[in-house]
Amino acid sequence: MSYLPVEVGDDYNKTVSTQIIQSLYKTQFFKDIKVEQINDTLQIVLTENPHIKYVDFLNNSEKVVDEDSLKKILTSMDLVQGKIFNKKQLHNLIKQVKAAYIAKGYYNVKITENIEIDAQNRVGIEFDISEGDAARIKSMHITGSKVETEEDLLDLFEIGEADWWLLNYFTEKNHYSKIALDAGIEALKSHYINLGYLDFKITDVQSVLTADKSSISINIQVTEGSKYTIGTIGFSGETLNESEASLAELLTINEGDVFKRQKIINSIKTVTDVYSNQGYAFAQIDVDTKEDKVAHAVNLDFKVTPKDKVYINRITITGNTRTQDEVVRREIGIYEGGLYSDIELEESIANIKRLGYFSDVQMSVAKVPDFEDRINLNFTVEETKTGTFSIGLSHANNSGSSFNIGVSEKNFLGTGNTLNASMSQAKAVSEVEFYFVDPYFTEDKHSLSYGVFAKKTDGSKLEVASYKINEKGGSVGYGVPITKDTRINADLKLSTKDITCGATFAASYEKAQCANNDKTEAKLSLKWSSNTLDDYSFPTKGSASSLNLGVALPIADLKYYKFNISAKDYHPIAKDVTFKINSSVSIAKGYGGKELPFFERYYGGGSSSVRGYDFNSLGEKYTNDKAKGGELSILLGVSVISPLKFLKDSKNMRLSAFFDAGGISREISNPQKNDFRASTGVAFSWLTPIGPLGMYVAQPLFKKAGDKTKTFEFTIGTSF
């Protein structure tokens, strides 16, 4: 009754009848309304609109307009389950859905609806979408540019004229999309402003469709204007205990530099960090710009508003369905009751990511009601698989068919401890191993590790010298943190080796090492390591480096030492593109009148060293063409790494172009140029539920007669 514009006792006439009908139609609850006067009674007969039972879209491609986008359109128009259906809404809905497809370049999209009303007056709606083909970009030009080449400017757009045919099949670069065009235009504006052209303008954008809407020609006209430089730089507001000179030293800009917006943004962040790292979580840095159109200069004033110091009220962790709270919390370098610090929080997030237990780590900040100087922090993590139980048969290029059964878990029972227990049998190596690591043996990150193992190795089946070793032993290790990112670890391994040699060996010391085939070893290893990588699986910035010294102590039969220095550095060079350089130098030598045991030599070639050459094939060889190995190993690799952008979900995949170089020298003191090889190629890595998979195609460089090459390899357990 509240929708009726009349009450009992009011006069009734045709005008009132019309008002009643109009008022009730406005509610959209009814599809038919009749008003009749029977004596002194006003009778209103209503036919309700049906309620929506379901709405489905048929034949729509997730790649073009995904289901979430379609649901948002339905929700915005109240065309969802349980709501009252009004047929007039269909026209607007179809119009909006078509607009979504047209924005992606699908001008020939057709949408038909099918409506069914059941006996309970509930309506089911189906939309059959015939997408057609996206309009192809026939030509695309940018005119009016004098400073930048058209080719460089067109590279700022995700769309454009077709790539060469095979690449275009994946990238679909010539598929027109207004959304992509608009994004490219914004990138074009940002590009020029970042170069100092503040008067840059896009004067015209022409997009001309063919009559059949199958192709489109695009022409963008620009006016570059003059290049601006930075005039004066000043600071105002409440700079507190920071002097203007000290703040100016932190900036990435100077007076007279070309005006670059990104450098201004970087400078704002730098100044903000100064205050946020002192507890001013909500410090605000605004830049007032004044353009001098005559001098073509921009004067900058950084206005500092620090606001109040902020303290941490509560820290919560969510999403850790398996990992214990304490495992995450101990990686957080900021505490409840302590001052807020941006740098501590950034390092905390990096620490949690480096654990390798989570596929995603996010942090959110919430103000505490009624307390301006208090905030709550929440770390949201997404668990990933950290262990495997395996049993089965497999085949590898290097070691043949194998049987394995085992458990490998780097987050055992969610405690952050590592447990490996395995047994494997392959053509070349059979092994039983148990290994345990507690990274937080003490509260201040001292680690404890221990393990036992038994291993049999057939060197001839590893493409090296003909020998067999039956080894048994155990180890214990202890680690101590030096700084937030560096550690020192010590490890003592005790083992016995039963050695059997074939007829390969020619050198007198090799024969001597085989003569007494029972060897004992007490090996002490010291390792210094540093890790600032931003992610465990796919780093994009930071480095990981280590120094390793291992000495077989003179209390046992074997006397030798090994030293290794290695480093991996990652640098972002573009959005989602990372440059990686890795290097390693290893030396080994006997001491106390002893030669280096032949089974402790270094070998090279294959997926973990110089790709494109066969496993363990580099360096000097015996007469049977097996590698001798050497005392010196040098490896260098550079890679450019990127996700597979042409796939919708490629966060667990990476594609890289690489250059590998390295070699094995028989003697430390006498490396030969002929010992070294190089290769180039492309590699693919994928983190799957069964473990990391990888493959590469490589082209050997500087190949010599007798080299064993392998241009393609598929590996399990390799990532980059």
ABEGO torsion letter per residue (X at the ends): XAABABBBGBBBBAAAAAAAAAAAAAAGABABBBBBBBEABBBBBBBBBBBBABBBBBGBBAAABBAAAAAAAAAAAGBBBGBBBBAAAAAAAAAAAAAAAAAAGBAABBBBBBBBBBAAGBBBBBBBBBAEBBBBBABBBBBGBAABBAAAAAAABABEBBBBAAAAAAAGAABBBAAAAAAAAAAAAAAAAAAGBAABBBABBBBBBBAAGABBBBBBBBBAEBBBBBBBBBBBEBAEABBAAAAAAABABBBGBBBBAAAAAAAAAAAAAAAAAAGBAABBBBBBBBBBAAAGBBBBBBBBBAEBBBBBABBBBBGBAABBAAAAAAABABBBGBBBBAAAAAAAAAAAAAAGABABBBBBBBBBBGBAABBBBBBBBBBBBABBBBBEBBBBAAAEBBBBBEBBBABBGGAGBBBBBBBBBBAABBBBBBBBBBABABAAGBBBBBBBBBBBBBAAAAGBBBBBBBBBEBBBBBBBBABAABBBBBBBBBBBBBBBBBAABABAAAAAAAABABBBBBBBBBBBBBBABABAABBABEBBBBBBBBBBBAABABBBBBBBBBBBBBBBABBGBBBBBBBBBBBBBBBGGBBBBAAABBBBEEAABBBGBBBGABEBBBAAGBBAEBABBBBBBBBBBBBBAABABAAABBBBBBBBBEBBBABAABBBAAABBBBBEBBBBBBBAAEBBBBBBBBBBGBBBGBBBBABBBBBGBBX
